[in-house]
Each structure stands twice: as structure tokens, then as C-alpha cells.
Amino acid sequence: MVLTFDCNLNQLFVYLAAVSCAERGLRSHLLLRGEQPDVLTGYNLVSTMYGNVQYVPRSRYANREEMLRTYADLVAGEDGTVLWAKDIVEGRDTMNVAKMDDFSSMKTSRRKVLIVNEGAGDALALLGMFRLVQHLSQDHLLGKKRPVKFVVDAGTGTTAVGLGVAAMSLGLPWEINAVMLADTLKNYKRHEDHLIAEFSRQFPGSVFCSGLDMNQMIKWIDRQHPRKFGKVLEGEVEMCRKIAQETGVLVDPMYTLAAWETATELVQDEKSSIVVMLHTGGTLGMFGLAQRYKTCFTNLKD
């Protein structure tokens, strides 16, 4: 079996996916947006030891699903079969039963290709957020009765929606503050509606009710210093360093710094709720940022 992954700046996901495939005897193809660094470092380097890493030009990457499908078809060949990860869940639907049967009954010599989309930005990802919320709502952690204001940086927005859906399903007095990094409010809301509809279709027997009003649970808010996604502003790398030295928490200027800034602002005004910043990762993306923004890292001062 060949698995095709589409991963952006989340190098940890790339690495874990590649290692997981290798441990199970599966061949992974890892598609990354942008240009290959002059010198591979960190998880970018290690991932090449486990999987087949391909860097995709940004112009091609813009049409993500077409790019993924084209590459997967190439890997599968003429007699192979390609499935998206969500097809496995939706295999019980009559439209997908034939594809699933064909996928599972193929001879060993034929290639099976499974596509895992970027950031798991579909309804399947919400299952992981249910597990996280169930864990955090245990009595010895956040509990189920105390009001909590979560802050999370939103790339695709899937993590924020997952937190909101899970918290509302469990009846928790939580509020999700999602800092928009890469799109407009209109498009984030559209993605939210799509995820909820897809989740309700894929898991009709779940406790989640699609009729619940998510507007009271998720607040989409602007970044303190808006900019085109992927751009680092002057002084932000130094700010990340300052936060790390003073708190031991490592944030990055692309993603988690935005959540940190919003969380520190909320905590100054909040009296009845506790504020929790969900650290989504992304810090290892600084390996790549150090090559793109060399002066920001070479000019760090004590």
C-alpha cells in the first residue's frame, strides 16, 4: 500500500506520518508546499529518511485536491486504486461500497493509494478533538463545570471547530476563541458549516446534534497584527525568544504566537473564567523560517 500525505508547515505531522507508515511496512509520499530548503534540517531532514518527500510549487499547491489526486493517480498506476481517508468512513454509503470492496479485495500486486489531506482538515479530524476534550474535562484537570476560555490559532480552522463541537456535545461551559491566520471570517464560517454537516453525515449515531448553535461556542477573531499568511513581521522572532526564556513555552511567529498574544490579552480582562491556550505545534517550522528570514535569527540579541 502507498499512502500519499499532503503536509504544509507542520513538520511534526510529516515525521510522525512517515515513521508510522515505515513501522507498518507502508510506503509514504509526503507532499510539501513551497521550495526545498538549501540545507535540510530537523524533521524535514529526518522525514526524508522514512518517506519520499516531494516539494510542490505554490502555484500547483493552490488547487490542493486536484494536485493530490493527480499525484496519487501517478503513484497508483493504471491498475491501482485511490481512496481519500474519508472514503473509509463513508464506505457504508452505497456510493462508496463498491470502491471499498475493490480497495480491500485487490491482489497484492496491485497498488492501493490512500490520500490523507493537509492538516486532516476534514470531519475525521474532529474525532481526535473529542478525545482531547474528554481528557481535558476530567475532574483533576479542567473539569466539567468551570467556565473556560480556550484560545487556538486557526490555520484551516478544523481544530477550533473540533473543540467547539466536542465541548457543546458534552455540555461544557467552554468558549473557543479562534485566531484567524489564513482566511476571511466568511470562509472560516463556511468551513465550519461544512465540517459539521460532514461529521453529522459520517457519524449519524453520534451524540452531536447538527441543530445546535455553534455561534455561542466558537468566536472567530482577528489576529492582533494581521498580515498575509506566511509572513513574519519584524520583532516577532525576538518576541518568541523572549517568551521562551521567561516562561519555558516555545511559540513560533507563524502560528502559536498569535494565540499567545490573544490569550495574554484575554487573561488581563477575565475574572470569572480561566484562559487556556491550546499549543497546536508549529514551532519546528522555525527550521524553515530560519532559512527564509535569516536576518531575524542571526540578529537575535541577549
C-alpha positions, -999 to 999 in steps of 0.1 A, spaced: 0 0 0 11 35 -8 0 64 14 0 100 0 2 128 25 -2 165 20 16 184 47 23 222 49 43 236 78 35 210 104 68 191 102 60 170 132 29 156 114 51 148 84 76 130 105 50 110 125 32 100 94 64 88 77 75 69 108 41 53 113 40 41 77 75 27 78 68 8 110 38 -9 93 56 -16 61 38 11 41 54 34 17 47 71 22 48 100 -2 49 134 16 39 164 -4 51 198 10 42 232 -3 70 255 -14 107 252 -22 131 227 -8 154 243 18 191 247 8 200 226 37 176 201 52 173 202 90 152 189 118 121 169 110 124 179 73 157 160 72 145 130 92 113 127 72 134 121 40 149 91 58 115 75 62 94 86 33 95 100 -2 94 138 2 83 160 -27 82 198 -27 52 211 -47 53 246 -63 30 270 -46 10 276 -78 2 239 -81 -4 235 -44 -31 262 -46 -55 237 -61 -49 212 -34 -73 184 -41 -65 183 -78 -28 182 -70 -32 154 -46 -54 133 -68 -30 138 -98 0 127 -78 -19 97 -63 -31 86 -97 5 87 -109 16 65 -79 -12 41 -83 -6 34 -120 -32 21 -144 -44 -8 -123 -42 7 -89 -70 22 -67 -71 56 -50 -91 65 -20 -94 95 3 -92 88 40 -129 99 44 -139 72 19 -132 46 45 -156 61 69 -182 67 42 -178 32 29 -211 22 44 -228 46 19 -240 28 -13 -219 52 -35 -187 41 -18 -193 4 -10 -180 -6 -45 -149 14 -41 -142 0 -6 -148 -36 -17 -125 -31 -47 -99 -15 -24 -99 -43 1 -100 -72 -23 -73 -62 -47 -45 -87 -53 -12 -80 -36 5 -69 -68 -19 -40 -73 -12 -7 -57 -36 8 -31 -32 46 -25 -47 64 4 -47 102 5 -46 120 38 -54 156 33 -35 186 47 -38 191 84 -65 164 84 -88 193 75 -120 172 73 -146 157 97 -124 127 106 -101 151 125 -129 160 148 -127 126 164 -93 135 178 -106 167 193 -134 147 210 -107 126 227 -88 157 237 -118 174 252 -129 143 271 -94 141 285 -92 178 295 -127 178 311 -117 152 337 -122 164 372 -85 165 381 -78 188 350 -103 214 339 -135 196 350 -169 199 335 -184 228 355 -158 256 354 -161 282 326 -131 280 303 -120 303 275 -98 284 250 -75 302 226 -63 285 195 -46 296 163 -66 288 133 -50 277 100 -77 257 84 -99 262 115 -105 224 119 -90 223 154 -112 252 166 -144 236 152 -135 202 167 -130 218 201 -164 236 198 -183 206 186 -169 183 213 -174 208 241 -210 215 231 -218 178 227 -206 172 262 -224 203 276 -193 220 288 -193 258 296 -164 264 273 -158 292 248 -134 287 218 -115 318 206 -101 310 172 -75 335 159 -78 336 121 -45 333 104 -51 324 68 -85 333 55 -116 356 59 -143 352 85 -168 342 58 -146 314 46 -139 302 81 -176 301 88 -182 282 56 -156 256 66 -172 253 100 -206 246 84 -190 221 60 -173 202 88 -204 200 109 -225 188 80 -199 162 70 -195 150 106 -232 146 110 -234 126 78 -204 103 86 -214 97 122 -253 98 123 -254 79 156 -231 103 175 -243 124 204 -237 155 184 -268 173 172 -263 194 140 -291 217 151 -270 232 180 -260 268 176 -222 270 173 -222 308 173 -223 308 211 -193 283 213 -168 295 187 -156 331 183 -136 338 152 -113 367 160 -87 387 141 -50 384 147 -36 413 167 -12 421 138 -29 409 106 -8 400 76 -7 378 46 -4 342 57 33 330 59 47 365 65 68 371 96 69 407 110 99 424 124 105 417 160 83 386 162 112 361 163 127 381 191 94 380 209 92 342 206 127 340 221 117 363 250 86 342 257 107 310 257 133 324 281 107 339 305 81 311 305 97 279 290 70 279 264 82 278 228 59 295 203 65 303 167 58 335 147 37 318 121 11 301 143 12 299 180 25 335 187 -9 347 175 -27 325 201 -3 336 228 -9 373 222 -46 368 223 -45 346 254 -24 371 273 -48 399 263 -78 379 275 -63 369 308 -59 406 318 -97 412 315 -110 378 325 -123 373 361 -149 346 360 -133 321 336 -98 307 332 -80 312 300 -63 282 283 -41 285 252 -40 253 232 -5 249 218 -10 234 184 26 228 174 42 245 145 74 255 164 95 232 144 85 252 113 112 277 126 138 254 110 124 266 76 117 301 87 154 305 98 164 299 61 137 322 47 142 350 73 179 347 80 184 382 95 156 377 120 175 348 135 211 360 131 203 393 147 189 379 180 204 397 209 209 388 246 
